[in-house]
Amino acid sequence: VKRALQTHRVFMLDQRGTGRSTAVTWQTLAALGDATAQAEYLVNMRADSIVKDCEVIRQTLLGHSSTWTALGQSFGGFCVMTYLSIAPQGLSGALLTGGLPPVDSGCTAEKVYRHTYN
């Protein structure tokens, strides 16, 4: 990060439910109510939801026609791959340091999430 700050403006985004965001626990989920309400909340933790938020932030900070470079490590790598899939026009570059998902025409984010909970 120190080196990147010499030549770039750095916007650091952490995975939801970690860092300074509210942790997802059985207690926080129970407070939301029934399983449907819990599922609706958990959709916000998905990589596609995070990318959609990043696009709003990018457009707000830089304008609709400006792009930025995304760096992803671990789950962030999965988010960057998702970014390349659903909003490539927002990126001028993509840097991955880990978290590469399977690259296969039949492997979609929806399938990965479905198998995670089966």
Summary of the structure (lengths in Angstrom):
residues: 118
radius of gyration: 15.7
end to end distance: 37.6
largest distance: 48.2
contacts: 276
relative contact order: 0.11
helix: 50%
strand: 9%
